[in-house]
């Protein structure tokens, strides 16, 4: 069945278009046509006046949502429930994220995400393993008992993970560059794993070496990293000056001062900064507490914190992140939308089918009002994930 979505402005990922309509056929985008066009066999679907139809949001760091924490529910059903919770905020594709844990738990979560990625319309496009090869001094809320350097068996097990996903998803691994050898980085990259630096105190030089070995990006820039200083610029400056590497940004006004994020945006080539949420179970709920590693986490004034005040993820969704990028960082609408869709698709190497409104791309869409509030989504051509598991 063909559907012609009419009445909204279109943002293709490249340009804004007035007086055009989007033609869908099944799970894919078939074409962009003039709004007055008559398409045989297509049902016209009128959209609200003043609305904007854009590529669906892609989030590479999602710990939980809808009351579910992926560490606690490392199953396909858990991953799909998290995706369903984030769909109402415009996210049509995400990486369920498992933070540092027993490696068996993390591997089970990855295999469960692969199972979920095979579910049509489920919105799962891989898995993010945030740990366990981190710097214990920069662990944040991650559990120190599980943090360590990798051994040969670990590398063998990790290298096998991309085969579970095939073309359906990506394996993203966050590690501290000082915890791994360049040869190990190169091996993981050859296996098809996307590597990001994070929770690290690596020197500027060590980070540059890791980038040459295959490190592709950085997890939540500035967080869980030493501050930049005049003699020891460290991993944060290396991330800012690496022209070919992507950086994830948590734009909640809490994790990083907005002016510092604006500085990083100015330093990086356009297209290398992407929005992430680092969301936790409260997203999509009214919950004020949840449990992580058996410890109570509190939702207070836009923060998620332990009893000791340590940040434990972010209280934000991707639509908020887009609005905050515009309000706090002065980013124009089109660029904020790219930071939430096209750029993460490129980071993951999935920009051949996600992140744009173009013929042949998967019909993952978000409909926004003039204040960038979500009016609806399409996941693989289905309105509001109608046929997707919830």
N, C-alpha and C positions, 0 to 999 in steps of 0.2 A: 504494500500500500504506500502510495506517495502522499506526502503532506507538504503544503506550501504555507510557510509561516510568514504572515504579512502584518504590516502596521507598525512594526518597531524599526528603529534605526539598527543597523548592523555594524558591529565592530569585528572585522575579519581576523584580527591579530596583527594586521598591518595598517588598515585604514578604516575610517568611519564612513559608512555609506547611508545616504538618505534615499528614500523612494526605491528600495530594493526589497526583495523577498528571498527567503531561504527555502530551497527545495530539498526535502528529505525523502529517501527511499530506504525503508527498513532501518538498519542500524547506521547508515552512512548519509553523508551530505552528498547530494547529487549535483547541485549547481546553485549559483546565486544569479537571480534573474531580475529584470525590472519589475517593480511592484504591479504594474498594469498588465504584466504578461498573463496569458491564459495557458495553463499547462494541462494538457489532456490527461485525464485519469488521476489528477491530484486534488485532494480535498483541501480547500482553503481554511487556514486556521488563523483567525484574526487575533492579534496581540494588542495589549493596551496602548492607547495613544501616549506618546512620550516615553515609552519604554525602550530599552536597549538590549539587543540580543548579542551575546558575546561567547567566546569559547569558554567552556566550563572550567572551573578552577582545578588546579592540580596541586596537591599538598604532599611534599616528600617527608614530612615529619609529623606523624599523628599517633600519639601514644594511646589515645582513647577517645571516647565520646558516647553519648547516650547511656551513661552509667557503666560502660565497659572499659576495663583496662586490659590492653593486649597482653601484658605480662601475666596477668591473672587468668586470662581466658585465651590462651594461645591456640585457638581453634579456627577453622574456616568460618563457623557461625559467629565467633567473636569478631573476626575481621569484617565480615559482612555487616554486622550490627553497627560497628564503628562507622563504616562507610555510609550506612543509611542515616545515622545521626548527623553526619556532616553534609549530606546532600541538601538539606533544607537551607544551608548557608552557602550554597553555590558550588561546593566541591563535588565534582563528578568523577574524579579519579584520585586515588591516594595510595601512599605506602603506609600500611599499619606498621608501627614502630615498636620494637621490643628493646627496652633499655637493659643495661648490664645485668646479667643473671647467670645462673648456672648454664654452661654452654649447651647442655642437652635441652634445656627449656628454650633457649634461643633458636636452636636448630629446629625443634618441633614447631615453634612459631613460624619459622620461615617455610617449612613444608606445608603448614596449614594455610599460609598466605598463598602459596602456589595452588592449593586446592581451591581457594576462594577466587583466585584470578581466572580460573576456568569457568566460573559461573557467569553466564551472559548477563550483562547489565549490572553486575555486582559492584563495579567501581573500584576493584582492587587491581593495581597494576604493578605489584611487586611487594617487597618488604624492605624495611630499614632496620638493620641491626646496629644500634647505637651502643657500642661496646662489644666485648669486654676489654679490648686492648687499648685502654685509656691510661692517662697519667693519674695515679691515685691522688696526687696533690691538687688536681683540677677536676675531681670527680663530680662536684656539685652534690646532687642528691643520690647519685649512683652508689650502689653498695660496694664498699671497699673490698669485702671478702671475695668478690667475684672478679676483681680487676687483676689482670696479669698480662704477660707477654705471650704471644702465640707460639705453639710448638708445631712440629711437623704434622702431627695428627690433626690439629686444628686446621691447618692450611689445607690438608687433604679434604676434610669435611666441608669447609667453606667453598673450596673450588668446585665441588660437585653441585652446589645449590643452584646456579643459573640453569642447569639442565632441567630442574624441576619446573621452571617457568617457561622455557622455550621463548617464543616470541610474545608471550602474554604479559611479561613483566620483567622487572629489573631487581637485582639484589644490590642495595646500597649499604655499605659498611662504613661507619664512622670509627676512626681510630686515631690515636695520638702518634704522629710521625716518629717521635723518639722511642716508641715502644716496638717498632718493627724495623727490619732491615730493608734496604732498597730492593734487594732480590725478592723478598717476600711480597713487597708492593707490586713489583712487576709480575710475579706469578699470579697474584689474585686478579690483576687487571687482565692478564691473558686468559684467565678462566671466565671472564665476562662480568666481573664484579665492579661496580662503580664505587670508588673510594673517596671519602671525604675526611678531612682533618678536623678534629675537635676534641674537647676536653683534654687540652694539651698545653704544655709549657715549652714546646719545641723552639729552638733558636731560629732566627731568620734563615741562617745557612742550612740548618737541618730541614726546614720546611721547603726551601728551594730545591734541595736534593730530592725530597719526596715527590715534589711536583715533576721533576725531570723523570722520576721512576714511574709515574703514572697517576699520582693523586689528581683527582678531577675537580674537587671543590672543597668547601668548608662548611661545617655544621654550625648553625647559629653564631655568626660572626660576633666577636668580642666577648660572648658569654663563655665561661669556663676557659678563658685564656688570660695570660698576664697582660697588664696594660702596656701600651707602647711607651718606651723610654728612649732617651737620646742615644744611649750606648747599646742597649739591648732591645732592638725593635720587635724581635720575636715573631711568633706565628701570625699575629693580627696584621702587622704591616706586610708580611709576606703574602697574606691573603689579599690585601688591598691592592698590592702592586703586581700580582700575578694576572696578566692580561687575558690568559686563556682559561682561567679557573672561575668557577661559579661560587657564589656565597649565598647561604640562606640567612634571612633576616627575620627576627621576631620584632614586629613593629607594634608593640602593645603599650609603649610609653613607660614601661617598667623595666624590662630586661636591659635596655640600652638607651642612653640619652638620645633623643631624636637628632640633636645637632651632630653627634658622632656618626650616626647612621647617614645623615645627609653628607657629611664629609666623605664617608666611604663610597657613597653613590657617585660623588663628583670625581673620585679617584679612579673608579673602575670604568672600563669601556661599557657603553650601553649594551644591555643584554646579558650581563653577567651577575646581576643581583636578582634574587628570587625571594618571594614571600613564603614563609612557613608559619605554622601555628604553634607547633610543639604542644598541641592540645591534649587535654587529659579527660577523664571520664565525665566531669561536670558539663562539658559542652553539650548543648541541647537538652539540658535538664535544669531543675531548680536546686539541685543538691548544693549544700554548703560545705560538705566534707567528703573525703574518700580516703581509701587506705592504699599506701604504697610501701612495700617491704614490711608490712605489718605496722607501719607508723601512720598516724592520723595526719592528713593534709587538709588545710583549711582554705576555704575560698573567701577572701576578704578584700574588698575595695579593688577589684580587678587583678588580684594576685592570688596565686596558689602557693602556700608556704607551709613549712613544717612548724612544729611548736617553737623551734629555735630561729625561725625566720628565714630559713633557706628556701629559695625558690624551687618549686617542684613542677616544672612545666609552666604553661601559660594559659590564662583564662581568656581565650580569644578564638574567634572563628575566622575563616578566610575572607568573608565579606567585610568583617571589621578590619582586617589587615589591609584590605584595599582602601577602605575609607581612611584609615590612619595614615597610610602612605601618602595620600593626597593632603590630608589635614596637617600632619606633623612634619612631613618631609618635603612638602611642596611639589610632589610628583603629579604630573598631569594625568587625567583619567586614562588615556590610552596606554601610557607607560605602566601605570599601576595595574591595569588589567593584564598586560604582558607579563609583569612580574609574578602574577598569580596563575599564568597558563602557559604561554609560549616559552618563557625562559625555563621553567622547570621541565617542560617537555624536551627542550634541547639538552638540558643537563643530563637527563636520563637517556638521551638518544632515542626518544620516542616521538620526535617532532615530524615524522613522516605520516603519522596518523592522529596525533593529538595536538591541541594547543592552537588550532586555527579553524576558521570557517572557510573551507575550500573543498572542492570536489574530490571525493575519495576519502576524505577524513571521517573518522568516527563522529557520529552526531551526538557529541557531548556539549551541551549548551547551558548557559545561565541567562535568565531574563532578569534585568535590573530596572528599578525605577530611577527617577532623576536624582535621588539621594543615595544611589548605589545599594539599595535594599533589595533583597532577593524576592522576586515574584514567582519564580519557578525554575525548574531545571529539566533537562532532557539527558538521560543516560543511555547511550547506544540507541538513540532515537525514541526512547520511551519517556513521555512527559512525567516529571517528578518521580522517575524510577518506578513507574506503575507496575512493570513486570519484574522489577529487581527484588531480590530478597531483602527483607527488612528485619 
